[in-house]
């Protein structure tokens, strides 16, 4: 089994930046994909970004050029660097692997 612990959410003004972290533990060797989804109030959950073993990344069109996903293998941690945040980025962001979902961390526009 894999366990995930997310951190880094909070209040941020439009145009600001935040970095989310997701630390994985447990059966690390089983992880092929790590990523982030988000769910805004009243909206469906949507993919934000994923990173596949080997470093291939994929992003939602709405965040391309603003968000960057990266993985530190030594720390078993995946990061989501979010720049130029917009009010519509307000959501609960959940880290996930092939088989496991985190609890989520809230990102809120404070403008």
C-alpha positions in Angstrom: 0.0 0.0 0.0 0.9 3.6 -0.5 0.2 6.5 1.8 0.2 10.1 0.7 0.6 13.3 2.8 -0.1 16.6 1.1 0.9 20.0 2.2 1.3 23.5 1.0 -2.2 24.8 0.4 -3.5 28.1 1.7 -4.7 31.5 0.8 -3.1 33.4 -2.1 -3.9 36.5 -4.0 -4.5 36.4 -7.7 -1.1 36.5 -9.5 0.6 34.8 -6.5 2.3 31.5 -6.2 2.1 28.4 -4.1 3.9 25.1 -4.0 2.0 21.9 -3.1 3.9 18.9 -1.9 2.9 15.2 -1.7 5.1 12.8 0.2 4.6 9.1 -0.6 5.4 6.3 1.7 4.9 2.5 1.8 5.2 0.5 -1.4 7.0 3.2 -3.4 8.2 0.8 -6.0 4.7 0.2 -7.1 4.2 3.8 -8.1 4.2 4.5 -11.8 2.1 7.7 -11.9 1.8 10.6 -9.5 -0.3 13.6 -10.0 -2.8 16.2 -8.9 -6.5 16.6 -9.5 -8.6 19.4 -8.2 -12.3 20.0 -7.4 -13.8 23.4 -7.1 -17.2 23.9 -5.4 -20.0 22.8 -7.6 -17.7 21.5 -10.3 -16.5 18.1 -11.3 -13.0 16.9 -10.3 -10.5 17.6 -13.0 -6.9 16.6 -13.8 -4.4 19.3 -13.2 -1.1 17.5 -13.9 0.6 14.1 -13.8 4.1 12.8 -13.9 4.9 9.4 -15.1 7.9 7.2 -14.2 10.6 8.5 -16.4 9.6 12.0 -16.1 6.9 12.4 -18.7 4.4 15.1 -17.7 1.0 16.1 -18.8 -1.1 19.2 -17.9 -4.6 20.5 -18.2 -4.8 23.2 -20.8 -6.0 25.6 -18.1 -2.7 25.4 -16.2 -0.2 25.0 -19.0 2.6 27.6 -18.7 1.6 28.4 -15.1 1.9 25.1 -13.2 4.9 22.8 -13.0 4.8 19.2 -11.7 8.0 17.6 -10.6 9.2 14.6 -8.6 12.0 14.1 -6.1 12.8 10.4 -6.2 15.1 10.6 -3.2 12.3 12.1 -1.1 9.5 10.2 -2.7 7.7 13.5 -3.1 5.9 15.2 -6.0 5.5 18.9 -6.1 3.1 21.2 -7.9 4.5 24.7 -8.4 1.6 27.0 -9.1 2.4 30.5 -10.5 0.2 33.3 -11.7 -2.7 31.9 -9.8 -6.2 32.9 -10.8 -9.4 33.0 -8.8 -10.6 30.0 -10.9 -7.8 27.9 -9.5 -9.5 27.9 -6.1 -10.2 24.3 -5.3 -9.3 21.3 -3.2 -6.2 19.8 -4.7 -5.7 16.0 -4.3 -2.5 14.2 -4.9 -2.8 10.6 -6.2 -0.8 7.7 -7.5 -1.9 4.8 -9.6 -3.9 3.4 -6.7 -4.1 5.9 -3.9 -5.6 9.3 -3.3 -4.6 11.8 -0.7 -6.9 13.8 1.6 -6.6 17.0 -0.3 -5.4 20.5 0.4 -7.3 23.7 0.0 -6.1 26.4 -2.3 -8.2 29.6 -2.0 -8.0 33.0 -3.8 -7.9 35.7 -1.2 -8.4 38.6 -3.5 
